[in-house]
């Protein structure tokens, strides 16, 4: 079954993060090229609708199941293409980075991640299915990274304006 999770989150000044949209794109029971086309179209529509500052994806890691790794790689490629077409910067995070940023523990399991995503975003119930919760966790990781980038830029000394 071809499923691609998505999550759109924002961090407003003085408030905690909040989820604007999340869910999954289902493309099962279609030929492979049609699955990728459906995922691309849905992600492109989401990017056009929500106009994010950046697109975040999880870095691939090698899996024991080669077929799964190939499918995930293809869907990831389609997400990268949609981000490039929209002119959006790309942020990539390892699964361990996402778990550390969201749960504070790099080996957190699915249940712990769902609980933390639910708590951090103030959701009434855990996001379902797991793919949606995973996507929101990546979005939270990205928000933390963007906040850190902003603080570092603000703390950087102003460039010199010529020689004294």
C-alpha positions as CSV (number, residue, x, y, z in Angstrom):
1,X,0.0,0.0,0.0
2,X,1.4,3.4,-0.9
3,X,0.9,5.9,1.9
4,X,2.6,9.3,2.3
5,X,2.2,11.2,5.5
6,X,2.1,15.0,5.7
7,X,2.1,17.5,8.4
8,X,1.9,21.3,8.4
9,X,2.8,23.0,11.6
10,X,3.5,26.6,12.6
11,X,5.2,28.3,15.5
12,X,3.7,31.7,16.4
13,X,5.6,34.1,18.6
14,X,4.6,33.7,22.3
15,X,2.7,30.5,21.6
16,X,3.5,26.8,21.3
17,X,3.5,25.1,18.0
18,X,0.2,24.2,16.3
19,X,-0.8,21.9,13.5
20,X,-2.5,23.5,10.5
21,X,-3.1,20.2,8.6
22,X,-2.0,16.6,8.8
23,X,-3.0,13.3,7.3
24,X,-2.0,10.9,4.6
25,X,-2.1,10.6,0.9
26,X,-3.3,7.2,-0.1
27,X,-2.3,5.9,-3.5
28,X,-2.8,2.1,-3.1
29,X,-4.3,-0.1,-5.8
30,X,-2.7,2.0,-8.5
31,X,0.2,1.3,-10.8
32,X,3.5,2.6,-9.4
33,X,3.6,5.6,-11.7
34,X,0.1,6.6,-10.8
35,X,0.9,6.3,-7.1
36,X,3.8,8.8,-7.5
37,X,1.6,11.1,-9.6
38,X,-1.1,11.1,-6.9
39,X,1.4,11.8,-4.1
40,X,3.0,14.6,-6.2
41,X,-0.3,16.2,-6.9
42,X,-1.5,16.1,-3.3
43,X,1.8,17.5,-2.0
44,X,1.9,20.3,-4.6
45,X,-1.7,21.3,-3.6
46,X,-0.8,21.3,0.1
47,X,2.2,23.5,-0.6
48,X,0.2,25.9,-2.7
49,X,-2.6,26.0,-0.1
50,X,-0.4,26.4,3.1
51,X,2.6,28.2,1.5
52,X,5.1,26.9,4.1
53,X,8.5,28.5,4.7
54,X,10.3,25.2,4.2
55,X,9.7,21.6,3.4
56,X,11.1,19.0,5.8
57,X,11.6,15.3,5.0
58,X,13.2,12.4,6.8
59,X,16.5,11.2,5.5
60,X,16.4,7.7,4.3
61,X,18.2,5.0,6.1
62,X,18.9,1.6,4.8
63,X,16.2,-0.9,5.7
64,X,16.2,-4.7,5.7
65,X,13.3,-4.7,3.3
66,X,14.7,-3.5,0.0
67,X,11.2,-3.2,-1.6
68,X,10.0,-0.9,1.1
69,X,13.2,1.2,0.9
70,X,12.7,1.6,-2.9
71,X,9.1,2.7,-2.5
72,X,9.9,5.2,0.3
73,X,12.8,6.5,-1.8
74,X,10.5,7.1,-4.8
75,X,7.9,8.9,-2.7
76,X,10.6,11.0,-1.1
77,X,11.9,11.9,-4.5
78,X,8.4,13.1,-5.5
79,X,8.2,15.2,-2.3
80,X,11.6,16.8,-3.2
81,X,10.4,17.5,-6.7
82,X,7.2,19.2,-5.4
83,X,9.3,21.3,-3.0
84,X,11.7,22.3,-5.8
85,X,8.8,23.2,-8.1
86,X,7.3,25.4,-5.3
87,X,10.7,27.1,-4.8
88,X,10.8,26.0,-1.2
89,X,14.0,25.3,0.8
90,X,14.4,21.7,1.9
91,X,15.3,20.6,5.4
92,X,16.3,17.0,6.0
93,X,16.5,15.2,9.4
94,X,17.5,11.7,10.4
95,X,15.0,9.6,12.3
96,X,17.2,10.0,15.4
97,X,17.2,13.8,15.1
98,X,13.4,13.8,14.8
99,X,13.0,11.6,17.8
100,X,15.4,13.7,19.9
101,X,13.7,17.0,18.9
102,X,10.2,15.6,19.6
103,X,10.6,13.2,22.4
104,X,14.0,14.1,23.8
105,X,15.1,10.5,23.3
106,X,16.7,9.2,20.0
107,X,15.2,5.7,20.4
108,X,11.6,6.7,21.2
109,X,9.1,4.2,19.9
110,X,6.0,4.9,17.8
111,X,3.7,5.2,20.8
112,X,6.0,7.6,22.6
113,X,6.3,9.7,19.5
114,X,2.6,9.9,19.0
115,X,2.1,10.9,22.6
116,X,4.7,13.7,22.4
117,X,3.3,15.0,19.0
118,X,-0.2,15.0,20.6
119,X,1.1,16.9,23.7
120,X,3.4,19.4,21.9
121,X,0.7,20.3,19.4
122,X,-2.2,20.3,21.8
123,X,-4.2,17.8,19.7
124,X,-7.3,16.3,21.2
125,X,-6.2,12.8,20.1
126,X,-3.1,11.1,18.7
127,X,-2.7,11.6,15.0
128,X,-3.6,8.6,13.0
129,X,-2.3,6.7,11.1
130,X,1.4,6.5,12.2
131,X,2.5,8.2,9.0
132,X,0.6,11.4,9.9
133,X,2.2,11.4,13.3
134,X,5.6,10.8,11.8
135,X,5.1,13.7,9.4
136,X,4.1,16.0,12.3
137,X,7.2,15.0,14.2
138,X,9.4,15.9,11.3
139,X,7.5,19.3,11.1
140,X,8.1,19.9,14.8
141,X,11.8,19.1,14.3
142,X,12.0,21.6,11.5
143,X,10.3,24.3,13.6
144,X,12.9,23.8,16.3
145,X,15.6,24.1,13.7
146,X,14.2,27.2,12.2
147,X,13.8,28.8,15.6
148,X,17.5,28.1,16.3
149,X,18.5,29.5,13.0
150,X,16.6,32.7,13.7
151,X,18.3,33.0,17.2
152,X,21.7,32.4,15.7
153,X,21.2,35.0,12.9
154,X,20.0,37.6,15.5
155,X,23.0,36.9,17.7
156,X,25.6,37.1,14.8
157,X,27.7,40.3,14.8
158,X,26.9,42.8,12.1
159,X,29.3,42.6,9.1
160,X,32.0,45.3,9.1
161,X,31.4,48.2,6.7
162,X,34.9,48.7,5.4
163,X,38.2,49.2,7.0
164,X,38.8,51.6,9.9
